[in-house]
Amino acid sequence: MGEIWVRIPVGCTGGWHQPVVSKPVLKMASSVTCSNEELLSLLECPVCYDVMRPPIMHCLNSHDVCSSCMMKLDNCPVCKAEFLPGRDVLAEHLSTKVKHPCENRDRGCGVHLRLNALHEHEIDCPQRLHECKFRLASYGTPRCEWKGRHGEIFDHVNRNHASNAEKHFITKLNGVAKMFCKLVNRYDELFWVISELKLKSNYCFAVQYIGSRSRAKKFMYEVKCVSKSGGELTFKSFCHDETQDTDALLREGPCFRVETYTLEHFLCGEGALPKLSIYRA
């Protein structure tokens, strides 16, 4: 155990002095240990009762609270004192040293990891909640706010989004910008198929795998457009993982993208476009 020095007043001047600590006290201090659960209890937010993660805020009397709860409060929930503008660095340091429960523990996940590894786990946690991509919806229509577990997605979409029954992706250049979303089942796996038409700009198309990020690379999608004259436009790519921001994916790629003036040459009949294939990589 290293030596501890404290500053104490000596007459009218200050100085550094080493306090006298008996050997039994030193031995006792070095043998004190706390379980992970005991340390987690010290990091429990008094408002939401979740284990606090950085940033951790505190009041004048050193009561800690998580930053999200502090934003909803005017004073400390424990003593009513004002909050300090700075963060509790000591509590944050402790938070990085203990193993935190996964945020999906109430849904059955029993994983405990340190924060640097926990974030990566939570992104792919099998018990996590998935967003409904129909939240993107079409322009001018309400977005779906539903979130649920993987096994609930298919029933939710079939129950609440009738447009998912459409067999084709209909793209008509009729002066209306639109976004299309569809849930597809292939190989007993689920995929979001998203397309967006921007007037006088481009047509974008992407497929996002619903599951772990690493497994997304086990599938590819192919977009094929054939013109009346026999011309062919083909795009192939690994499926994108669902954690990617769909708006950014369509806006910046990598995904299928073609200018609308080129698109006109590949429309036929009712404007069914394009032919999509999803297959194992």
Summary of the structure (lengths in Angstrom):
residues: 281
radius of gyration: 28.3
end to end distance: 56.6
largest distance: 99.9
contacts: 745
relative contact order: 0.09
helix: 28%
strand: 31%
